[in-house]
Amino acid sequence: MADGIVEFGRNGAGPEPDGRLDSSAFHRNHTAIGTVLETFLHGRSGDVLEIGSGTGQHASEFARRLPTITWWPTDLNDNHLRSIAAWRAHASLDNVSAPVRLDAGMADWPLAALGLPSTFVAMFCANVIHIAPWAVAQGLFAAAGRHLAADGRLFLYGPFRRDGAHNAPCNAAFDDSLRRQNPHWGVRDTADLRALAKENGLRLSDIAEMPANNAVLTFARTTSARKI
């Protein structure tokens, strides 16, 4: 079944004494996601912005696997920010930056005011847009159009409908449960995301199938991308 957790630790085990939260989804998906990221990022240097970093486990793991990349984790939830900071301290990696509070639903992200770089070689977002209003997806793609490097990539992980159809019955059931919880949530469709990408100077360049009927969608900059 697709992963979908609004706040880690709310209904399961509490944090470690240092504040670290543990996501079962991380243990299922980090190897497969990391392979996709490494295909593009291996041998490169620069900054990667993670939106909705959750527990912080992905940030520490991918920074370990990609030592020439500086990883910038962000989130809006206080418990998540504490967990990200704790995993960062636990990992003791120089290329993981301190977590930053970021509201991805803003139309124009104030990166400089938040102490973040203005340009990124990649942006990564896992298990966020289906448990958030559509404005978060709009903010994410607008920021990618403004702040990705000329050859940058946006990597989006989660469950997705494929041009109007669910790829598994469990994802259809998951979608129904999300919409019952909140009418502004739901499994997003690749057709809608392609359209949103086009509006912001991006294109869907790859779909990599993942465990639990999820996928990593890769969006590349196009020549019509907007300038910062």
N, C-alpha and C positions, 0 to 999 in steps of 0.2 A: 504494500500500500504506500502511496506517496507520503512524504514527510510533511507535516504541517504543525508547527508549534508556535504559538503566539508569544509566550513568555517561558523560557526554559526554567525549570525548577518549580514552577507554580503548582503543578499537580503531581510531580514525581519526587525523587530524592532531593533533598536540600543541597546547598553548596558545601564544598569542603571548608574547613576552618579559614582558609585564606581567601575564600570567595569564589573559587573555581566551580563552575557548573559543568556538567557532562551531558552531552547530547548523544543518544543512541544513534541518531541519523548520521552523525559525524563518522562513527566507526564503520557504518555501512558504505558511505559514499566518498570519503576523502581520497582513497587510492584512485578511484575512477576519475573523479574531478581533477585531481592533481595531474594525471596523465594528459588530459586535455590542455590544462594550463601550461604544462611543460612543453608541449608541442610548439606553442607560440613563444613562451618566455625563456626557454632554455638558451643560455648564451647571451641574453640581453641584459642590459642594466637599466635602471630607472625606477619609477614609482608606480605602485598599484594601489588603487583605492578600493576598499571593500565596503559595501553598503549593507547595513544590517548584519553586523558580524556575529550577533548572537552570543554564544558562549565564549568565542574567541579561539576555539580550537582550530578552525580552518586557518586563521591568520598565523598562528604559531607553526602549524604543520607546513603550510605552503612557504612560509619564510625560511623554514629549515631546508626544504627541498630546493629552494631557489635563492641561494645566498647572495647573488648579485642584484637582487630585487629588494627594494625597500617597501614594506607592506604597511599600509595606512588603514587600520580598522576604525569603523564608525558604527554607531548605533544611537537609538533614542531612549532606550530603556535603561534605567539606573542599575538594575540588577545585572543586566548584560554588560554594561560598561565596567562594573566592578569585576565581573568574571573575566572579561577581556584583559583587564589590567593584571589580574592574578595569573592568568595563563602566560601572559607576556613575561612576568617576573619569573614564573616557573621555568619557562623555556630558556631564559637568559640569552636571547638572540639580539644582536645589535641592529638587525634589519627589520625589527618590528617596532613601529612607532607607538607612542601612547595613544589609547583610544580617544576619539573625539565625538562629542555629541553632535549628530547631524540629523535634521529633519529632511528626509528625502522627498517629502511631498511639496517642498518649496519649489516655486517656478524657477528661481535663480539662486543657486547655492552660494553663500558667502564664504568661499573657500579661504581667501586671504585672511579674513577676519577670524577664521577658526584655526589659523596657523597651518593650513594645508597647502600643498603645492597647487599650482594652477593648471599643470599639464601632467597627464598620466600615460604611461605606455599601455596600461590596461585598467579596466574597472571590472570588479567581480561582485555578484549579488546572488546569494543562495537562499531559496525558500522565504522570499519576502513578498513578491507582488501579488500572490494569491491570498495572502492574509493581511492585505492593506488596501485602502481605496485606490481606484484607478489613478488618482492624482500622484501617487507614489511612482507608478510606472511612467507617467508623463514627466515627472521631475527627473527620474533616472535617465531617460533617453535624452531629455533636453541637456542635462549636464554632460552626458557622453558626447553629444554633438558639439558642446563648447570646449570640453576639457580633455578629450583624448588627443594624443599625438596624431600626426598625419597618418601613420600606419598603425594606430592603436586599435584595440579590440575591447568590446564589452562582452563579458561572459555572464550568462544568466542561467542559473540552475533551478530546477524545480519541476513540478508537473505541468504539462501544457496540453490543451486541445490542439489537434492538428487539422487546421483548415476546417473547423466546425465539428470535428468528431473526436471523441475521447479515444485514446489508444489502449485503454483497458477498462473493464467494468468497475474495478476498484477505484479508478480515478474519477469515473462518473459519479460513484457513490460519495466519494470524498468531496467532489465539487458541490453536490447537493447539500452535504452537511455544512460546508462552509457558508453557503448562501442562506441556509436556515439560521446560522449563528449571526450572520451580518450580511445584509443584502448588498453591501458594497464590496464584499469579498468574492472570491471564486477563482477557479482554475482559468488562466488566461489562454487566449487562442493565438496560435502563431500568425494567423492572418491579421489580427488586430495589432500584434507586435511588429509585423512587417510594415504595416501602414504607419505606425508610430515612429519606427526607425527611419522610414523614408522622409517623414516630416522634419527629422533632425539630422539629415545628412549621413545616415547609416544604412547598411543593408545586411540582411541575414545571410551569412556566408557558410554556416555549417550547423547541423543538428547532430549531436553525439548522444546516442542512447546510453542511459545510466541504469544502475540498479533500481528496483522498486518502481519501475515504470516512469521514471523521471528522465530528464534530458538536460544537456548543456547546449544552450543556443549561443552561437558566436555571431556577433555583429561587428562588421568592419566599417571604418570610415569610408566615405565616398568623396569624390572631388567637389561635391556640392555642400560639404560639411560647413557649418557656420564657424566663423572666427570668434575668438574670445573677445 
